[in-house]
Amino acid sequence: MKRITSLVLVVLMVLVAFAACTGKKTDEVDLTKDGAGEDGKAEIAMVTDVGQLLDKSFNQGTWEGVVRYATANGKTYKYYQPANGSNASDDDRINAMEQAITNGAKIIVAPGFLQATAMETVAKKHTDVKFVFVDGWALSLDNVTAIVYKEQESGYLAGYAAVMEGYTKLGFTGGGGGTNPAVNRYGYGFLQGAEAAAKEKNVDVTVKYSFLYGSTFSASAELQTQISGWYDKGTEVVFACGGTMFNSVLSAADKYPEAKVIGVDVDQSYESEKVITSAMKGLSVSVQKVLGQFYADKWDAELKNVAQNLGAADDATGLPEATWSLKNFKLDDYKALFAKIKSGEIKPTDVVPDDVTAGWTKLTVDFEK
């Protein structure tokens, strides 16, 4: 398995973080543009599973990688959203992939674990087309490659940072209704980091924990009401882990002067001063890397039927440094902690137990179902 070059990831993650802080893309890439040719065809396609493309999170980070690679290398590109939006079915995703292939797609980037059935179906039928399964797994098909991340590391860093900053009443709301492996890793990592910091400071920490309104990864009045209730009863900071769910959490936080938010997947600090940090993964950079390997004719040697599992050792997980706004938890202390995770001295587990409320010494986890 090939590992992404660490230096490249470091530089690009810093650039993305700077862009988020200034509200601009570092090279003015237009994420709203359809990059198809005049005939409407495009050789690089992206198909989402559910949720909005420009969700300021997972889908958008993946799409940014597609757009950045394509524009830098003169390739045509196009986005296909399955019918029925957040309620898209496997048939809807299959139809979107088929449409992309009809329109000339040579490689399809498909983020989200819900892609598995559709991708396997279409990949078996179109063996000359390549597929990139982001947040997926190897499908035992030579024309499919997968990218998966160690979200537990970013979650750990976010939970640790929140407690070291001085917060002892935390919240986590996750997408996928509790069935999304990546979100579950984020959440359990968040608990592990909070526990570690609480032990270090010898403080007791409570965590509201829920997937109740996150099944579609979308903003909703119900989610906003739930999170408003958390803040109203004393929750200080909420980790918003799932697409446009972030908007509902931010709207709830806006009603409470001291309420704070932790973003996910990409640096979301540019959205609001309420955002104290974000648990990130190198979506854009890793997609660009795989597309580069594909166009360099390295598919068979480096990508076919492979699942790359990327983490701190690849500089593919972490918190944004360029927009650091935490005051009590210092950037140098974060870097020291990150180095321990990168070296393997600290290893947040990716094994999420059935009962996330048990086994803690300094945490009390309130699981809202």
Order of alpha helices (4+ residues) and beta strands (2+ residues): alpha-beta-alpha-beta-alpha-beta-alpha-beta-beta-alpha-beta-alpha-beta-alpha-beta-alpha-beta-beta-alpha-beta-beta-alpha-beta
